[in-house]
């Protein structure tokens, strides 16, 4: 029988805080602290991004936490139904979750249209 100590289970931290760095220009970045948003929340959002599910509730929670961190008086509340895939991708790119060079949902749509014969000329 092994006498190794069993690992203690990880305790979830209440609330939490995540800091994201947003590159504004080459060599210029801003750090934004997302209060009440845990590292586990961020990892779940990353997993959804990797799977291509940009409209998942975990992604919207990240968007809301980011909005709360940079919120200014008089701003209208965010409405997820008014957002398109490009809007989600732009925010995720700004937060560093999606590379600008990665394949996106818009690329899938453009390729599908091309394969269906749309946008192809006979000239």
N, C-alpha and C positions, 0 to 999 in steps of 0.2 A: 504494500500500500504506500502510495506516495505521501510525503509529508509537506508537499508544496502548499503554500497558502492559497486559498481560493481568492480570486479577485472580488473586490467589493463592487456591487452594481453601481453604475453611474447614476448619480442623483441628478434629476433635471433641475436646472437653476430657474427659480421663478423670475419671470420677466426677462431679464437679460439685456444685453446691449451688444450691438454689432457695429463696427466701423467699416464703412466702404470708402474706397478711394476712387474718385472720378477724375479721369484725365481730361483737362479742359483744352490743352494744347500740348505739343511735344515738350516734355520737361516741366509742365505746369499741371498740378493736380490739387484737388480739394478733398478733404476728408469730411464725411458726413456720418454722424453718430445716430444710429437707429435705436432709440430707447424703447424698451419693452419688446424687443425683437431678439430672439436668442440665436446662438450659433446653430442649434438644431433646426430652427426655422429656416435659416439661411441654407443649410445643407439640403433640406427637403426641397427648397426652391431650386437649388442647383441640380438636383436629381430630376426634377420636372423639366428643366431647361434641356438637360442632356437627352431626355426622352422625346423632346420636341413638343411637349404639352404646354405651350406658352399661355394658354388661357386657364390654367389650373388655379384653384383657390389659393394654393401656396404662393403662386406668382403674384396674384392680386394682393395678398397680404403684404408681400415685400414692397409692392408699389405704394400701398397705403402707408406703410412705415416710412418709406422714403418721402412721401408727400408730407407726412406729419413732421418730419425732421426739417424740411425746407419750407414749410407752410408760411404764408404771409397773409395778413389781414385782408379780407374781402375776396379771397380766392373761392371759386365755386367748388363744391364737393366733387370728387371724381366719380364717374359713372362707368363701370366696366362694359356696359352694353354699347357705349359710344366709342369704344376702342376697337381698332382693327388690328390684325396681326402685325402690321408695320409699326403701330404705336407700341405694342408690347416689345417687339424686337429692338426698337430704338432705346427704350428705357433699359432693357436688359444689356444692351451694348454699353450704355453709359455706366451701368453698374459693374461692368466687366464680366458678366456671366455669359455673354455671347460675343465671340470675336467678329469683327466686321468682315473678316475673310471667310467665315464659315458659311456653309450652305444654309439657306433659310426657307421658310414656308413660301415666301414670294418666289424664290428660285424654283421650288417644286411646281408652283402654279405656272410659271413661265415655261418650264420644260414640258409640262403636261399640254399646254396650249400648242407648243411647237410640235409635239408628237401627234397631236390631233389634226395638224395641218393648218392651224391658225397662225397667221403671221409669216407664212412661207409664201414667197412670190415665185412665179414661174419665169421671171425674167432672167 
